[in-house]
Amino acid sequence: MAPLVLSTDDRQDMSDLPQRLGENVRRARLARGWTQEELADRTSLAVVQISRIERGRREVRLSTVIRLIEGLELAPEVLLEGLYKG
């Protein structure tokens, strides 16, 4: 497996990482036909956290990313698509 290389071309690219992650979470959730409440139940996160993540209003801890990957039953590279060069 190739190592992950974060996109650090410029600061602006890094500033929208939370929004891009949130879009990936929302896309995956909707593809499963789940509400934010259902995803919250599957991840043991609060609905307000899911909402903030999806809107890119929250920096996400690694432990939260892992909960999302497991709850959405996704490969990590799917959730992190567009966030790194690889």
NORCORUR-V525872 format. One record per pair of residues at least 6 apart in sequence whose C-alpha atoms are under 7 Angstrom apart, sorted by the first residue. I is the first residue (numbers start at 0). J is the second residue. D is the distance in whole Angstrom. If there is no record, write none. Layout:
BEGIN
i	j	d
I	J	D
I	J	D
END
This chain:
BEGIN
i	j	d
3	83	7
3	84	7
3	85	6
4	83	6
4	84	5
4	85	6
5	82	7
5	83	4
5	84	6
6	82	7
6	83	5
6	84	6
7	13	7
16	82	6
17	55	5
17	57	7
17	58	6
18	54	6
18	55	4
19	82	7
20	79	7
21	52	5
21	53	4
21	54	6
21	55	5
22	53	6
23	78	6
24	53	6
24	78	7
25	53	6
28	71	7
35	46	6
35	49	6
36	46	6
38	70	7
39	45	6
39	46	5
39	49	7
41	70	5
42	66	5
42	67	6
42	70	5
51	57	6
68	74	7
68	75	6
68	78	7
END
